[in-house]
Structure formats: structure tokens, C-alpha cells
Amino acid sequence: MSDEPTAVAGERETLDPAAQRRAVRNRYARIATDSEENADGCTDSGNCCTDESSPSGSQELGYDDADLNAVAEGADLGLGCGNPNAIASLDSGEWVLDLGSGAGFDCFLAARAVGESGQVIGVDMTHEMVEKARGNVVKNDATNVEFRLGEIEHLPVSDETDDVVISNCVITLSPTKAQVFRDAYRVLRPGGRLAISDVVMTASLPDESRADPESVAACVSGASTVDELRAMLDDAGFHDVGITPKEESEEFTREWDERIDIERDASRLSLRREPA
């Protein structure tokens, strides 16, 4: 067990929100720094949600060769659990916001889809990731992409400015997911949509895992159930909610924390903001 402070949510022990943010920030700062030293980032060793070697890679998460070849080396760190662009149905000229954008891989793919008339903004709370992503803008000659430092619970974006919000295995890391969805709703234009790939909990976890910084930062113990997600999204104002668990995702999520023998599903979630 960690010495980090914990809190009690109902009868369930959880990591204190400040400690959770600190654990997540430290983990991804280390990944960004390590990937500068290792030009291949995390993709050779599998998904960065685990420190263990794995044959799984970006293609297993839903990206094809065209996606991988379209973005310059250094942006794909293997950090996700799916491909949000595959369900976002992006159109030319749209404005896209990526929550927890990391080194920018999904942002650069989105930029290709929306074209020069569109705009993509990535938000990440880790200085090292934002710095790396900004360097990747130059590598990709991406004139319609920018990266901002900020927390996804309090986005540095004006009201009703984006057509689409995407995210890839990041909201599960937030200690206040309901606030993330509320702020995503705030920045979406009426009729806008949210398309994310993330993790849902399909069985209960032991309290010691929920209060463990390493387990939380590794995308394992911070996940919500489908019912909890639906309630949060409904409360935020979204409608036409679709949550589709991917059973095949268990092949790689089970490697994220070998201390826990439990099923976790990466899911695709799409929904819309109520039109004006």
C-alpha cells in the first residue's frame, strides 16, 4: 500500500484526488521524458498503461497502417486503449478538442480528417507531454493543431467552440469524471458530439487497488461502470448515449496490472450534446 492520502467514497476507499492527479502527472511526465531518450516511445513494449512487455500495439487498438504512416515518429506513444477517431465521424472544417492529448497522435490524425479549414486543440495537464506535443507539431507540419496546458476538468477553452470532443483512455484517470463530462458539454456547440475510447469496470475491485497510486495511474482502478457513466453523462446534459464494450480488449487490459485478476473492458462511447 502507498503512503498517499486516501478518501472514502460511500463505503469505498479511494485515492485522494490531489494524490491521484499527482500520481498520474508523475507517471506521464516520466513516459514523455523516457520517450525522448527512446525514439520508439512505448510502442515497442506495448501499451504504456503497463510497464510490462506485450506484443500488443497500436494496430490492436484500432489503428491501421495508413494511420501509423500518416504521423511522424514520436507522437504515437502507445498510450491509448482504442481509436476515438474511428468513431468520431469527423468532417472537413470541424473543430476538435482532445482531452488528455499526450504527445498528440490522435490530434494529428484528427487534423488530417478536418483539413486546413478545421482546427484541433489538445489539452494535457503534464508539462512534459505538452512540450513534446508542440515539438511534434513542427515534425508533422500541422498548421491546424495546437496544444494547451490544462486539466480536463477545467478546460482552457471557451464555451460552445468545438464540434467534437475526443479522448483516449484519459477520463478514467480523472478523480472527478462527472466534472469532466460537464466541462466537455460546456465547450461543445449545440448538436456537438463526444467520442471517446476508455475503460469501463465490469467487476468490483479490492479497496487496496482503488487507493493505490500506481494502479490508478495505470488506467486500472479508476474506471467506472457503464451505469455510472450513463448517470454522469445524463447529468451533464448529453443524449443519444451509446456505450459499446469491446470484449476483445481483455487481451491487453489484463496485462496492465498483474496484481489484479479481474476483467476490464475498453469501450467506445459516443453521444451528442442536446441541440439548441
VOPAGU-2260 file (C-alpha; in pm, 1 decimal, decimal comma):
REM VOPAGU-2260
SITE   aa  ch    i         X         Y         Z
SITE  MET   A    0       0,0       0,0       0,0
SITE  SER   A    1     107,7     357,4     -60,6
SITE  ASP   A    2     155,5     629,8     197,6
SITE  GLU   A    3     -51,6     865,7     -21,0
SITE  PRO   A    4    -366,4    1002,3     149,4
SITE  THR   A    5    -693,8     827,0      77,9
SITE  ALA   A    6   -1058,2     926,2      91,3
SITE  VAL   A    7   -1378,1     729,1     143,0
SITE  ALA   A    8   -1647,9     744,6    -124,9
SITE  GLY   A    9   -1953,2     595,4      45,1
SITE  GLU   A   10   -1808,7     270,8     178,3
SITE  ARG   A   11   -1536,0     253,4     -87,2
SITE  GLU   A   12   -1181,5     366,3     -15,7
SITE  THR   A   13   -1028,7     570,5    -296,5
SITE  LEU   A   14    -714,4     771,2    -355,5
SITE  ASP   A   15    -733,4    1135,8    -251,4
SITE  PRO   A   16    -800,0    1348,4    -566,4
SITE  ALA   A   17    -484,8    1557,9    -524,1
SITE  ALA   A   18    -276,3    1245,4    -475,3
SITE  GLN   A   19    -439,2    1085,9    -780,2
SITE  ARG   A   20    -356,7    1382,4   -1002,3
SITE  ARG   A   21      -1,4    1381,9    -871,0
SITE  ALA   A   22      39,8    1009,7    -943,8
SITE  VAL   A   23     -97,7    1047,4   -1296,2
SITE  ARG   A   24     110,4    1357,2   -1371,1
SITE  ASN   A   25     430,1    1192,6   -1245,6
SITE  ARG   A   26     370,1     876,7   -1448,6
SITE  TYR   A   27     307,8    1054,0   -1777,2
SITE  ALA   A   28     585,2    1306,1   -1723,9
SITE  ARG   A   29     817,8    1008,6   -1689,7
SITE  ILE   A   30     678,1     848,7   -2005,7
SITE  ALA   A   31     724,9    1171,7   -2203,3
SITE  THR   A   32    1080,9    1208,8   -2078,6
SITE  ASP   A   33    1169,9     844,4   -2135,8
SITE  SER   A   34    1031,7     856,2   -2489,4
SITE  GLU   A   35    1271,2    1139,9   -2569,6
SITE  GLU   A   36    1556,5     908,1   -2476,2
SITE  ASN   A   37    1399,6     612,3   -2658,7
SITE  ALA   A   38    1287,8     729,0   -3001,7
SITE  ASP   A   39    1044,1     439,5   -3026,7
SITE  GLY   A   40     844,6     564,3   -2728,1
SITE  CYS   A   41     631,4     295,1   -2567,5
SITE  THR   A   42     505,7     120,2   -2875,6
SITE  ASP   A   43     775,8    -148,0   -2881,8
SITE  SER   A   44     684,6    -263,2   -2533,1
SITE  GLY   A   45     310,3    -239,2   -2579,5
SITE  ASN   A   46      58,2      -5,8   -2421,6
SITE  CYS   A   47     208,4     245,2   -2178,6
SITE  CYS   A   48     -62,1     172,4   -1925,3
SITE  THR   A   49     162,9    -116,2   -1826,7
SITE  ASP   A   50     532,8    -141,3   -1757,7
SITE  GLU   A   51     540,0    -498,6   -1884,2
SITE  SER   A   52     637,1    -613,7   -2230,7
SITE  SER   A   53     347,0    -703,0   -2457,7
SITE  PRO   A   54     305,9    -786,3   -2828,4
SITE  SER   A   55       2,0    -560,6   -2845,1
SITE  GLY   A   56      40,8    -231,1   -3026,7
SITE  SER   A   57    -147,6      46,7   -3197,7
SITE  GLN   A   58    -295,6    -183,1   -3460,5
SITE  GLU   A   59    -456,2    -393,0   -3188,4
SITE  LEU   A   60    -613,4     -74,7   -3052,9
SITE  GLY   A   61    -786,4       2,5   -3383,1
SITE  TYR   A   62    -536,2     197,8   -3592,2
SITE  ASP   A   63    -444,0      83,9   -3941,2
SITE  ASP   A   64    -122,8     116,4   -4138,5
SITE  ALA   A   65    -244,1     436,6   -4301,8
SITE  ASP   A   66    -290,7     596,2   -3957,9
SITE  LEU   A   67      51,1     489,0   -3837,7
SITE  ASN   A   68     225,1     603,9   -4154,4
SITE  ALA   A   69      47,1     940,5   -4160,7
SITE  VAL   A   70     202,6    1075,2   -3840,7
SITE  ALA   A   71     571,3    1144,1   -3786,3
SITE  GLU   A   72     763,0     933,2   -3535,0
SITE  GLY   A   73     737,1    1042,5   -3172,4
SITE  ALA   A   74     364,8    1114,8   -3145,4
SITE  ASP   A   75     236,7     759,4   -3101,6
SITE  LEU   A   76     343,8     652,1   -2753,3
SITE  GLY   A   77     103,2     357,9   -2735,8
SITE  LEU   A   78     -89,3     518,9   -2450,8
SITE  GLY   A   79    -447,8     457,3   -2555,7
SITE  CYS   A   80    -699,4     175,2   -2536,6
SITE  GLY   A   81    -869,4     235,6   -2871,0
SITE  ASN   A   82    -903,6     477,8   -3162,2
SITE  PRO   A   83   -1150,6     760,9   -3090,6
SITE  ASN   A   84   -1115,8     900,0   -3441,9
SITE  ALA   A   85   -1266,2     578,2   -3576,2
SITE  ILE   A   86   -1598,9     660,3   -3409,4
SITE  ALA   A   87   -1589,3    1040,9   -3425,5
SITE  SER   A   88   -1701,4    1065,5   -3791,3
SITE  LEU   A   89   -1503,6    1385,6   -3839,3
SITE  ASP   A   90   -1589,9    1618,1   -4127,0
SITE  SER   A   91   -1388,8    1881,9   -4307,2
SITE  GLY   A   92   -1388,8    2216,3   -4129,7
SITE  GLU   A   93   -1485,0    2086,6   -3785,7
SITE  TRP   A   94   -1322,5    2198,7   -3461,3
SITE  VAL   A   95   -1198,6    1911,6   -3246,2
SITE  LEU   A   96   -1083,6    1904,7   -2883,1
SITE  ASP   A   97    -875,9    1614,8   -2748,2
SITE  LEU   A   98    -887,2    1558,5   -2371,0
SITE  GLY   A   99    -552,9    1434,9   -2238,8
SITE  SER   A  100    -378,0    1465,4   -2573,6
SITE  GLY   A  101     -37,1    1331,9   -2469,3
SITE  ALA   A  102     219,5    1357,9   -2747,3
SITE  GLY   A  103     -53,9    1437,6   -2998,8
SITE  PHE   A  104    -108,6    1122,7   -3204,1
SITE  ASP   A  105    -489,9    1139,4   -3210,4
SITE  CYS   A  106    -476,8    1515,7   -3267,6
SITE  PHE   A  107    -265,7    1477,8   -3580,6
SITE  LEU   A  108    -497,3    1210,5   -3717,6
SITE  ALA   A  109    -796,4    1435,5   -3646,2
SITE  ALA   A  110    -621,5    1725,5   -3819,4
SITE  ARG   A  111    -596,5    1522,7   -4139,2
SITE  ALA   A  112    -969,6    1448,3   -4122,3
SITE  VAL   A  113   -1086,8    1806,9   -4066,6
SITE  GLY   A  114    -843,3    1959,6   -4315,3
SITE  GLU   A  115    -695,6    2305,6   -4329,6
SITE  SER   A  116   -1035,7    2465,5   -4269,6
SITE  GLY   A  117   -1069,5    2278,3   -3941,2
SITE  GLN   A  118    -891,4    2316,0   -3608,7
SITE  VAL   A  119    -766,8    2069,1   -3345,5
SITE  ILE   A  120    -678,7    2156,5   -2986,4
SITE  GLY   A  121    -512,4    1913,8   -2747,6
SITE  VAL   A  122    -525,9    1967,9   -2370,4
SITE  ASP   A  123    -295,4    1788,7   -2127,7
SITE  MET   A  124    -203,4    1859,8   -1765,2
SITE  THR   A  125     154,5    1733,5   -1793,9
SITE  HIS   A  126     413,9    1996,5   -1889,8
SITE  GLU   A  127     644,2    1737,8   -2042,0
SITE  MET   A  128     371,9    1596,9   -2267,1
SITE  VAL   A  129     263,6    1939,7   -2388,4
SITE  GLU   A  130     623,8    2028,6   -2468,3
SITE  LYS   A  131     668,8    1703,4   -2659,1
SITE  ALA   A  132     341,2    1753,0   -2848,0
SITE  ARG   A  133     437,9    2104,9   -2950,4
SITE  GLY   A  134     761,8    1968,9   -3089,9
SITE  ASN   A  135     560,1    1714,2   -3286,5
SITE  VAL   A  136     357,7    1996,3   -3444,2
SITE  VAL   A  137     674,2    2102,7   -3623,1
SITE  LYS   A  138     761,3    1744,4   -3722,5
SITE  ASN   A  139     415,2    1697,7   -3873,6
SITE  ASP   A  140     387,9    2046,9   -4023,6
SITE  ALA   A  141      45,1    2060,4   -3859,7
SITE  THR   A  142     -67,3    2419,7   -3902,6
SITE  ASN   A  143    -418,7    2346,7   -3773,4
SITE  VAL   A  144    -314,8    2185,9   -3441,4
SITE  GLU   A  145    -225,3    2348,2   -3108,2
SITE  PHE   A  146    -165,5    2217,7   -2757,4
SITE  ARG   A  147    -264,1    2380,7   -2428,9
SITE  LEU   A  148    -162,4    2302,1   -2073,1
SITE  GLY   A  149    -463,4    2242,9   -1850,9
SITE  GLU   A  150    -677,8    1993,9   -1661,3
SITE  ILE   A  151    -960,3    1817,8   -1841,2
SITE  GLU   A  152   -1194,1    1901,0   -1552,8
SITE  HIS   A  153   -1142,2    2273,6   -1620,2
SITE  LEU   A  154   -1065,5    2308,0   -1988,8
SITE  PRO   A  155    -879,4    2617,4   -2114,8
SITE  VAL   A  156   -1137,8    2652,4   -2392,5
SITE  SER   A  157   -1425,5    2895,7   -2443,8
SITE  ASP   A  158   -1792,4    2795,9   -2426,2
SITE  GLU   A  159   -1953,8    2633,8   -2731,9
SITE  THR   A  160   -1647,8    2646,3   -2956,5
SITE  ASP   A  161   -1598,0    2282,2   -3057,1
SITE  ASP   A  162   -1790,6    2044,5   -3281,0
SITE  VAL   A  163   -1634,4    1726,1   -3143,7
SITE  VAL   A  164   -1459,9    1623,3   -2821,6
SITE  ILE   A  165   -1243,8    1311,6   -2835,9
SITE  SER   A  166   -1037,7    1131,6   -2572,6
SITE  ASN   A  167    -838,3     810,6   -2548,1
SITE  CYS   A  168    -806,8     628,5   -2215,1
SITE  VAL   A  169    -776,4     951,1   -2011,9
SITE  ILE   A  170   -1110,9    1024,4   -1845,8
SITE  THR   A  171   -1067,5     705,2   -1644,4
SITE  LEU   A  172    -765,4     876,6   -1482,6
SITE  SER   A  173    -970,5    1168,8   -1351,4
SITE  PRO   A  174   -1083,2    1169,7    -986,4
SITE  THR   A  175   -1386,2    1382,1   -1083,2
SITE  LYS   A  176   -1521,5    1230,5   -1403,5
SITE  ALA   A  177   -1861,9    1397,5   -1370,8
SITE  GLN   A  178   -1689,6    1737,1   -1388,3
SITE  VAL   A  179   -1500,2    1625,4   -1699,8
SITE  PHE   A  180   -1826,6    1548,2   -1876,9
SITE  ARG   A  181   -1985,6    1873,5   -1759,3
SITE  ASP   A  182   -1695,9    2077,0   -1895,1
SITE  ALA   A  183   -1692,5    1880,3   -2220,1
SITE  TYR   A  184   -2059,9    1968,1   -2259,9
SITE  ARG   A  185   -1978,5    2333,1   -2191,5
SITE  VAL   A  186   -1723,3    2362,4   -2473,2
SITE  LEU   A  187   -1933,7    2177,6   -2731,5
SITE  ARG   A  188   -2151,2    2368,4   -2972,5
SITE  PRO   A  189   -2521,7    2275,4   -2966,9
SITE  GLY   A  190   -2552,9    1948,5   -3154,0
SITE  GLY   A  191   -2185,1    1870,2   -3097,0
SITE  ARG   A  192   -2067,8    1521,2   -3005,9
SITE  LEU   A  193   -1833,6    1335,9   -2773,2
SITE  ALA   A  194   -1645,9    1026,1   -2894,7
SITE  ILE   A  195   -1406,1     853,1   -2658,7
SITE  SER   A  196   -1223,6     525,7   -2614,5
SITE  ASP   A  197   -1183,5     446,7   -2246,6
SITE  VAL   A  198   -1208,3     176,4   -1982,5
SITE  VAL   A  199   -1520,4      56,4   -1803,6
SITE  MET   A  200   -1528,6    -157,3   -1491,4
SITE  THR   A  201   -1710,4    -488,0   -1532,5
SITE  ALA   A  202   -1648,6    -625,5   -1180,4
SITE  SER   A  203   -1558,8    -489,4    -839,0
SITE  LEU   A  204   -1203,2    -410,2    -731,4
SITE  PRO   A  205   -1045,7    -453,4    -387,9
SITE  ASP   A  206   -1020,1    -128,8    -190,2
SITE  GLU   A  207    -642,4    -154,0    -171,2
SITE  SER   A  208    -625,1    -129,7    -551,0
SITE  ARG   A  209    -856,1     171,3    -569,1
SITE  ALA   A  210    -633,0     350,5    -318,8
SITE  ASP   A  211    -306,8     250,6    -490,1
SITE  PRO   A  212    -145,6     537,6    -689,4
SITE  GLU   A  213      29,1     301,9    -931,7
SITE  SER   A  214    -289,2     111,9   -1009,1
SITE  VAL   A  215    -487,9     432,6   -1059,6
SITE  ALA   A  216    -223,7     592,5   -1282,8
SITE  ALA   A  217    -202,5     273,0   -1488,7
SITE  CYS   A  218    -567,6     308,4   -1603,2
SITE  VAL   A  219    -672,0      11,3   -1388,9
SITE  SER   A  220    -855,7     107,1   -1071,8
SITE  GLY   A  221   -1009,8     442,6   -1158,3
SITE  ALA   A  222   -1259,7     308,9   -1409,3
SITE  SER   A  223   -1636,5     349,4   -1367,3
SITE  THR   A  224   -1913,3     105,5   -1452,3
SITE  VAL   A  225   -2136,9     153,0   -1755,2
SITE  ASP   A  226   -2427,5     251,1   -1530,8
SITE  GLU   A  227   -2214,1     510,2   -1350,0
SITE  LEU   A  228   -2100,5     656,6   -1682,1
SITE  ARG   A  229   -2456,2     678,0   -1814,4
SITE  ALA   A  230   -2566,2     861,0   -1499,9
SITE  MET   A  231   -2281,2    1111,8   -1524,7
SITE  LEU   A  232   -2343,1    1175,6   -1893,5
SITE  ASP   A  233   -2714,7    1220,1   -1840,9
SITE  ASP   A  234   -2647,9    1463,7   -1557,6
SITE  ALA   A  235   -2410,6    1661,5   -1781,6
SITE  GLY   A  236   -2686,0    1701,6   -2042,0
SITE  PHE   A  237   -2580,5    1455,3   -2315,2
SITE  HIS   A  238   -2830,2    1244,3   -2506,1
SITE  ASP   A  239   -2820,6     965,0   -2767,2
SITE  VAL   A  240   -2561,2     793,0   -2548,8
SITE  GLY   A  241   -2403,4     475,6   -2684,2
SITE  ILE   A  242   -2151,8     271,6   -2484,2
SITE  THR   A  243   -2013,7     -34,8   -2659,5
SITE  PRO   A  244   -1782,2    -263,9   -2458,9
SITE  LYS   A  245   -1516,9    -437,9   -2668,3
SITE  GLU   A  246   -1477,8    -790,4   -2534,4
SITE  GLU   A  247   -1154,6    -843,9   -2726,3
SITE  SER   A  248    -989,4    -563,8   -2528,7
SITE  GLU   A  249    -942,2    -801,4   -2235,7
SITE  GLU   A  250    -648,0    -943,7   -2430,1
SITE  PHE   A  251    -441,7    -635,7   -2350,0
SITE  THR   A  252    -610,2    -474,4   -2047,2
SITE  ARG   A  253    -542,8    -783,2   -1834,9
SITE  GLU   A  254    -170,7    -704,2   -1866,1
SITE  TRP   A  255    -198,5    -357,9   -1716,6
SITE  ASP   A  256    -172,1    -476,1   -1355,2
SITE  GLU   A  257     -75,2    -836,4   -1291,4
SITE  ARG   A  258    -161,5    -799,7    -922,2
SITE  ILE   A  259    -533,0    -789,1   -1005,5
SITE  ASP   A  260    -721,2   -1083,2   -1155,6
SITE  ILE   A  261   -1025,0    -902,9   -1292,4
SITE  GLU   A  262   -1192,9    -828,1   -1623,8
SITE  ARG   A  263   -1178,5    -478,1   -1763,8
SITE  ASP   A  264   -1317,3    -372,1   -2099,1
SITE  ALA   A  265   -1201,3     -90,5   -2318,2
SITE  SER   A  266   -1511,3      71,0   -2461,3
SITE  ARG   A  267   -1621,8     303,0   -2733,6
SITE  LEU   A  268   -1850,8     578,5   -2619,2
SITE  SER   A  269   -2032,5     822,8   -2843,4
SITE  LEU   A  270   -2302,1    1074,1   -2762,7
SITE  ARG   A  271   -2432,0    1416,8   -2850,3
SITE  ARG   A  272   -2499,4    1747,2   -2685,5
SITE  GLU   A  273   -2865,7    1848,8   -2694,9
SITE  PRO   A  274   -2922,6    2086,7   -2988,4
SITE  ALA   A  275   -3026,4    2442,5   -2906,8
